[in-house]
Amino acid sequence: MILSYLAGSIPSSIILSKLLRGIDIRDYGSGNAGGTNTIRILGWKIGIAVIIMDVGKGVLATLLVSRLRIDPLPLTPDMAQIIAGSCAIIGHIWTVFARFKGGKGVGAGAGMLFSLYPTAGFICLAVFACVLLIVRIVSVSSITAAVSLPIVIMIMKKFMEYPVSDELLYFSILAALLIVYTHRGNIKRLLKGEEKRFARIHPIRSQ
């Protein structure tokens, strides 16, 4: 759990923004240390690199760190992976390396989901992409994809006869609630009509 949390805590956007542009990404845009704000402020190349790193943190914790078992607890492999991945998501949101102010958990959560059930991951990714194309608001796309996760898992389990564990179904509900919680500021701006749409990007080159 500790190693997974530390893996998730690696502040990808903060590291790349300081190394490549000499700035702290949290001082610009929405102030969020995530991939979306990085794309807006520093451009697609760095933003996509941040997203890949964030997804990689979830994969690392779920597939590799979860195998480093020293506890005597009778956990199933699925449960061990869910716990490890969840700790990475917590680290992504509340990183110990940046005063507990990180991203919104979407990247690490996606990495965990693709590691456990790629089919559900691709369906949620398709939901995200479709909503983004329609409304052009990343927060709405992220929330919609997160809320669709437990629905997709339930359909896979009940109607498609996928071997989905009950633990993953319960986790998907908690993950959806957590993603909605981390987007509470975005929801407030949406209600006020102040949430920004994805538009032409003018990245900061250096400072």
C-alpha positions as CSV (number, residue, x, y, z in Angstrom):
1,M,0.0,0.0,0.0
2,I,2.8,2.4,0.9
3,L,4.8,1.6,-2.3
4,S,1.6,2.0,-4.4
5,Y,0.8,5.3,-2.8
6,L,4.4,6.6,-3.5
7,A,4.2,5.4,-7.1
8,G,0.9,7.3,-7.6
9,S,2.4,10.3,-5.8
10,I,5.0,10.9,-8.5
11,P,4.0,14.4,-9.6
12,S,4.4,14.0,-13.4
13,S,3.1,17.4,-14.5
14,I,5.1,19.3,-11.9
15,I,8.3,17.5,-12.8
16,L,7.9,18.0,-16.6
17,S,6.7,21.6,-16.3
18,K,9.8,22.5,-14.2
19,L,12.2,20.5,-16.2
20,L,11.0,21.5,-19.7
21,R,9.6,25.0,-19.1
22,G,11.0,26.2,-15.8
23,I,7.5,26.8,-14.2
24,D,5.2,25.2,-11.7
25,I,2.1,24.1,-13.5
26,R,0.0,24.7,-10.4
27,D,0.7,28.5,-10.8
28,Y,-1.2,28.6,-14.1
29,G,-4.6,27.8,-15.6
30,S,-6.8,25.9,-13.2
31,G,-4.0,25.3,-10.8
32,N,-4.5,21.6,-11.1
33,A,-1.4,19.3,-11.5
34,G,-3.0,17.1,-14.1
35,G,-2.8,16.3,-17.8
36,T,-5.7,18.6,-18.9
37,N,-4.2,21.7,-17.4
38,T,-0.8,20.8,-18.7
39,I,-2.2,20.5,-22.3
40,R,-3.8,23.9,-21.9
41,I,-0.7,25.6,-20.5
42,L,2.3,23.7,-22.1
43,G,0.8,22.1,-25.2
44,W,-0.2,18.7,-26.5
45,K,3.2,17.1,-26.4
46,I,4.0,17.7,-22.8
47,G,0.4,17.2,-21.8
48,I,0.1,13.8,-23.5
49,A,3.5,12.8,-21.8
50,V,2.0,13.7,-18.4
51,I,-1.2,11.6,-19.2
52,I,0.9,8.6,-20.2
53,M,3.0,8.9,-17.1
54,D,-0.1,9.2,-14.9
55,V,-1.7,6.2,-16.5
56,G,1.6,4.3,-16.1
57,K,1.5,5.0,-12.3
58,G,-1.8,3.1,-12.1
59,V,-0.4,0.2,-14.2
60,L,2.8,0.0,-12.2
61,A,0.9,-0.2,-8.9
62,T,-1.8,-2.6,-10.1
63,L,0.4,-5.1,-12.0
64,L,3.8,-4.9,-10.3
65,V,3.7,-3.4,-6.9
66,S,0.6,-5.5,-5.9
67,R,2.8,-8.6,-6.2
68,L,5.2,-7.4,-3.5
69,R,3.3,-9.1,-0.8
70,I,4.7,-9.4,2.7
71,D,1.4,-9.3,4.6
72,P,-0.3,-12.5,6.0
73,L,-3.8,-11.3,4.9
74,P,-5.8,-13.8,2.9
75,L,-6.4,-11.5,-0.1
76,T,-7.3,-12.7,-3.5
77,P,-5.0,-11.5,-6.4
78,D,-7.9,-9.3,-7.6
79,M,-8.3,-7.7,-4.2
80,A,-4.5,-7.1,-3.8
81,Q,-4.5,-5.4,-7.2
82,I,-7.5,-3.3,-6.4
83,I,-6.0,-2.1,-3.1
84,A,-2.6,-1.3,-4.8
85,G,-4.3,0.5,-7.6
86,S,-6.6,2.4,-5.2
87,C,-3.5,3.6,-3.2
88,A,-1.9,4.8,-6.5
89,I,-5.1,6.8,-7.2
90,I,-5.0,8.4,-3.7
91,G,-1.3,9.2,-4.3
92,H,-2.2,10.8,-7.6
93,I,-4.8,13.1,-5.9
94,W,-3.0,13.8,-2.7
95,T,0.7,13.5,-3.5
96,V,3.1,13.6,-0.6
97,F,5.8,15.2,-2.9
98,A,3.7,18.4,-3.6
99,R,2.0,19.3,-0.3
100,F,-0.8,16.8,-1.0
101,K,-2.0,18.7,-4.0
102,G,-2.0,16.6,-7.1
103,G,-4.2,15.7,-10.0
104,K,-7.8,14.4,-10.0
105,G,-7.1,10.7,-10.1
106,V,-8.4,10.1,-13.6
107,G,-5.0,9.1,-15.2
108,A,-4.0,6.6,-12.4
109,G,-7.6,5.3,-12.3
110,A,-7.5,4.6,-16.0
111,G,-4.2,2.8,-15.7
112,M,-5.7,0.6,-13.0
113,L,-8.8,-0.1,-15.0
114,F,-6.9,-1.0,-18.2
115,S,-4.7,-3.3,-16.1
116,L,-7.7,-5.2,-14.5
117,Y,-10.3,-5.2,-17.3
118,P,-9.1,-3.7,-20.6
119,T,-12.6,-4.1,-22.2
120,A,-14.2,-1.9,-19.6
121,G,-11.3,0.5,-20.0
122,F,-11.8,0.9,-23.7
123,I,-15.6,1.3,-23.3
124,C,-15.1,4.1,-20.7
125,L,-12.5,5.7,-23.0
126,A,-15.0,5.6,-25.8
127,V,-17.6,7.3,-23.6
128,F,-15.0,9.9,-22.6
129,A,-14.1,10.6,-26.3
130,C,-17.7,10.8,-27.5
131,V,-18.7,13.2,-24.7
132,L,-15.6,15.3,-25.3
133,L,-16.4,15.6,-29.0
134,I,-19.9,16.7,-28.3
135,V,-19.5,19.2,-25.4
136,R,-15.7,19.9,-25.6
137,I,-15.4,20.1,-21.8
138,V,-12.9,17.6,-20.3
139,S,-14.4,17.7,-16.8
140,V,-17.8,16.7,-18.1
141,S,-16.2,13.9,-20.2
142,S,-14.2,12.6,-17.1
143,I,-17.2,12.7,-14.8
144,T,-19.4,10.9,-17.4
145,A,-16.8,8.2,-18.0
146,A,-16.3,7.7,-14.3
147,V,-20.0,7.4,-13.7
148,S,-20.4,5.0,-16.6
149,L,-17.7,2.6,-15.1
150,P,-19.9,0.8,-12.5
151,I,-22.7,0.6,-15.2
152,V,-20.3,-1.0,-17.6
153,I,-18.9,-3.4,-15.0
154,M,-22.4,-4.4,-14.0
155,I,-23.5,-5.0,-17.6
156,M,-20.3,-7.1,-18.2
157,K,-21.0,-9.1,-15.0
158,K,-24.8,-9.6,-15.3
159,F,-25.4,-9.8,-19.0
160,M,-22.1,-10.6,-20.8
161,E,-21.0,-13.2,-18.2
162,Y,-17.5,-11.7,-17.8
163,P,-15.7,-13.0,-14.8
164,V,-15.9,-9.7,-12.9
165,S,-15.3,-9.9,-9.2
166,D,-17.7,-8.3,-6.7
167,E,-14.8,-6.4,-5.3
168,L,-14.2,-4.7,-8.6
169,L,-17.9,-3.8,-8.9
170,Y,-17.8,-2.2,-5.4
171,F,-14.5,-0.4,-6.2
172,S,-16.0,1.0,-9.5
173,I,-18.8,2.6,-7.5
174,L,-16.3,4.1,-5.0
175,A,-14.0,5.3,-7.8
176,A,-16.9,7.0,-9.6
177,L,-17.8,8.8,-6.4
178,L,-14.2,9.8,-5.8
179,I,-13.8,11.2,-9.3
180,V,-17.0,13.2,-9.0
181,Y,-15.6,14.6,-5.6
182,T,-12.3,15.6,-7.1
183,H,-14.2,17.5,-9.8
184,R,-16.4,19.4,-7.4
185,G,-14.8,22.7,-8.3
186,N,-15.5,22.0,-12.0
187,I,-19.1,21.1,-11.2
188,K,-19.5,24.5,-9.4
189,R,-18.1,26.3,-12.5
190,L,-20.4,24.2,-14.8
191,L,-23.4,25.3,-12.8
192,K,-22.3,28.9,-13.1
193,G,-21.5,28.5,-16.8
194,E,-17.9,29.3,-16.2
195,E,-16.2,26.0,-17.1
196,K,-13.8,26.4,-20.0
197,R,-14.2,24.4,-23.2
198,F,-11.2,22.9,-25.1
199,A,-10.1,25.6,-27.5
200,R,-7.0,26.6,-29.4
201,I,-3.9,26.1,-27.3
202,H,-1.2,28.7,-26.8
203,P,1.5,26.9,-24.8
204,I,4.1,28.6,-22.6
205,R,7.5,28.0,-24.2
206,S,9.8,28.8,-21.4
207,Q,10.4,31.1,-18.5
